[in-house]
Amino acid sequence: MAKCWFIWVAPCLVGKFKSVGILGGVQVVAKFLPKKLVNLNWAFVLQGTALTLVGLFLLLPLAVVVALAPAVGQPIYDCLLFQPLKYPKGTYQTLNVKGIKPEEIFFRSHNGGKLHGLLYSLPLAKHIVLLSHGNSGNISQRGHIVDLLLKDGVSVFVYDYAGFGRSEGKTSLETLCKDGRSAYDYLTLVKHLRPDQIILFGESLGTLVTGKLAETVQCAAIILECPLYSLRRIGCDKFSFLSWYPDWAWTNSCKQLDNARALHQKRSPVLLIAGTRDNLTQIKQADELYAAVAAPKVYIRIEGAQHGDAVMMKSPKYKEGLKNFLASL
């Protein structure tokens, strides 16, 4: 493509300005520029401008496609996916559950940052639940789940991912599962608990953290509330255009967060809890995940319940099912 007219005119203008000063330069421009513009080959200028605009028009969709590819646009999707509340936002003034004051725990993540957790201990508990929560809020808002678990006679350790609550760092898919492993290591290496005492519990997005953790560690059981089949599946359900991207366009972090794969070979007992009217995770994901689980499994399917709503949490089916599952371990 030939040079645009302004590339040719500009050096001339600069030279005139230098020789006569600013005021003189203005007079020179008023006299000199019209002559140059009249002598321009305007057909050539318009042709070059049109070709430039057509090129930009053709490249723009390609640039958008590249920018939205999961491997390129992960920071965008991280902003959409994670909705953390940083301390002091939350309900930190009411951390006690069933009269139990939690022990505040600070421990190091595998990334070197400081993570925060709450340990609710029952003296005679046989098991402890490691609770990985969903994509929003922080641990101060998980009292309703802690309450159910304490009523059933198990201790609970709930922790915040990096960037949530009082945990340091920035939340990302790359750090999420490492934070879960750090919490598990705290229980086994610092608290000296045996793997067969630990129950892995995931809520919503935390079900993927729990599933990934279950692939690499031993545990007494796995509980998934509002489970996701896989991160890739939920992404394609929410944004249909993501299904167009081939496997190589996805990050390893996206591909590894896959409960169907993680639980297909797992032998620890699995409990799934899902609502038939879940507005965030379609019930068919839970149905298909249940079919993929190879271990001894129980499915609590709550009619009319949405994503962790009051219908689900107050359901006798949920309460009795959870109690019976924990008692069977």
N, C-alpha and C positions, 0 to 999 in steps of 0.2 A: 504494500500500500504506500502511495506517495506521501510526501510530507504535507502536513496541513499548512494552510496559509499563515497561521499565527507563528509557526516555527520560523518562517522566512522573514516576517515583518518585525518580530521582536528584537533581533540583534540590531536592526537599523535604528529602531527607536531608542535603544539603550545607548548607542553611539552618539546620537544627536543630543540626548539628555546630558551626557558627560561633557560635551563640548560647549554647551550654551547655558547650563544650569537649569534649575527646575522651571522657573517662569518662562525662560526662553524655550525650554523644551516643550512646554504646553503650546506655545505659539507654533513651534515647528510641527508638532503633532497635528494641530488644526490645519496646517497647510499641506503637510506631507502625507498623512494617512488617507485622506479622500482620494488622492491620486493613485496610491498603491491599491486601494480597494477597487477603484474603477478598472485598473489594469489586470486584476486577478482573473484567472480562468475559473469563473464561478461554476461552470458545469463540472469541472474537475473537483472543486471544493465540495460541492453537494454530493457528488458520487462517493468521495472518500468518507464524508460524514455518514452517508447512508450505509456504507459497508461497515463502518465502525459500530453503528447502532444495531445492525443486523447481527454482527458478531457478538456483541454484548447480550442481545436478546437470546441468542442460541446458547451462550455459555451460562447464562443465569440459571436455567433449570438444572444443568449439570452440576453447578456449584451447590445448589440447594440439595440435590440428591447426595452429593458427597458429604455435605455438612451434617445431614441427618442420619447418615450411616452410624450404627451403634458404636463402631470402633473409633469414629471421628467425633461424633457428637455426644460422647458419654458425659461430659460436664453439663450439657444441657439437660440430659435425662436425670442426672443426679439431682439437679435443682428441682425437677418435677417430682422425683421419687421421694426425697427426704424432706420432712417438715419438722425438724427438731425444735424443741423448746429449751433454751438455755436457762440455767439457774440465774436468778431466783424465780423465774416463771414456772408455774406448776402449782402443786399443792403440798409443798414441803412442810407446811405447818401442821399437817395431819398425817404423818407417816406411820403412826402406831396403828396396828391392825389386830383386832381381837385382844386388845390389851398388851400386845407384844411390842416393845420398843425395838426397832431394828438396830443392828450394829452397822454403823457406816464404815464401808470398806473402800480404801483407795489401793489400787493395784496397777502394775505396769502392763501395758499392752505389748504385743510382739513388735509393734512399731516404735516402742520407746515412750509413748505418751502415757499420761496418768488417766486411768479410768475409775469411775465411781460406781459402787454397788451398795445394795441394802441386803443384809442377811437377817432373815427372820428364823430364829432357832426354836424348835420344840425339843425339850430335853429328852423325851422318849421316842423321838421320830426314828424310824428305820431308814427312811429315804430323805433326800433333799432334792428339790426341783431347781434346775438351772433354767431360769426364765429369760428367753430372748424375745423382746417385745417388737411391736410393729414399727412402721416408718415415721410415726409422728409422736409429738409430746415428749415425755421422759418417764423415768421410773416412778416419780412421785404420783403418777396417774394410774398406776397398775394395782392399786389397793383392792379392787373388786376381784381380780384374779387371785391375788395373794390370799384374800379372805376365804375363797372357796377351797384353796389348797390346804390352808392351815386347819380348816374345819375337818378335813379328811385325814389329818394326822401326819402331814409331811412338812418338813422345813422348806424354806424358799430362799434362793439367792437370785435377786433380780439386779441386772446391771444396765448401764447406759453405754451405747456405742460412742465412739469418738464424735465430738460435736454435739452430743445430747447432754442435757442436764449439767452436771458438774464434771463431765468427762472432757478432757482436753482434746485438741486436734480438730480435724475436719472430716466430716462423714463422706465416705465414698464406697463404692462396691468393692474396691480393692482392700479396704480396711475392715469391712463389715465382718467377714468370717474370721479374720485374725483376732478381732475383739472377742468373738464368741469362744475361740480356742483359748484366749488368755484367761477368760472367766473360768473355763473348765480347768485349766492348769492351776489357777488359784485354789480351787477346791481340792484338787488332788495333791498338789505340791506344797501348799501352805497350810491348808486345813487338814491335810492327810486323810482325805476321804477316799474310799475305794470306788472304782468305777461302777461296781454293782450296787452302790448306794445312790448313784446319781441318775435322776430322771431328766431327760432333755425335753423342755417344753418350749414350743414356738408359737407366737401369735402373729398372724398375717404375714408380713414380710419376714418376721422372725422365724417362720416355719422353714424358710430357705436356709437361714443361718443354722437352724437346728439340723436340717437334713444334711447339709454339708459337714457339720461337726460329727454327725452320726456315721459318716463315711470313714472317718479316721480314728474315732475313739470308741471305747467300750462304754456301755451304759446299762442301766436296769430296764429302761423303757423309753419310749418316745411318744410325746403328745403334741398334736398339731391342731391348733384352733384356727379356723378360717384358712385352711391350707392352700398354698399355691402349688400348682403342678410343676411349673418352672418359671424362672424370670423371663425367659424368652417367650414363653406361651402367654403370660400375662401382658407382656409388652405388645405382642401382636394382636391380642384381644382388644387392648385399649387404643392402639394406633395401627390400623390395618395395613398401612403402607410398609410397616416394618417387616411384614411377611415376604416382601419382595426381595429382601436382602439375602444373599447367600451366606453360607456358614462362615466363610472367611471374613465377612464384614462385621462379625460380632466379636466382642472382646472375650478373652478367656474367662473373666469374672462373670460375664453374662451366661456363658455356656456351662460353667461349673455349678451355678445355682439351679439345680435340677433335682427335685425331690423324687421324681419317678425313677431316675437312675440311682439316686442315693439309697432309696429304700427297697429297691428290687432285690438286692442281695442281703439286706440286713436281717438278722435273726432275732433282735430284741423286739418284744411286744410293742405294737403301735396302736395308738388311739387317735382317730380322726374325728373332729367336731366341726360341723358346717351347717349353715342355714340355707334353706331352699330359695330364699329371696335375696341372697347376698348381692348387693349392688356394686361391689368392687371386685370380688372373685366369684365368677360364675360357678354354680353348684356342680356343673358338669366337670369342672377341674377336680373337685373333691371326689366325685364319682369315679373318674378315670384314674386318679391317684390311688384310691382304695383298691381298684382292680389290679394296679401294678405292684402293690405291696406284697412281698412274699412271706413276710413274718406273720406270726399270730397277730390278728388284727381285730379291732372293734371300731364300728362306725356309728357315731351319734349324729343322725341327720334330723335337724330340727325344722319342722314345717313352719313357714312364715317368718323365720328369723332372717335378719339382714346381717351385715358385717359386724359381729361383736356387739350387737345392740342389746337393749334391755330384754327383748323377747328371748334372745339366746341366753343371756347371763342368768335370767330368772327362771329359765325353763326347768321343770322337774326332771325332764329327760336328761338334760346336761348334768344337773347336780347328782342324780342317781347313777348315771353312767360313769361319771368321773370317779365317784366314790367307789363303785364296784370294781372299776379298772385298777385303781390304786390298791384296793384291798386284795386283789388277786396276785400282786407282785411278791 
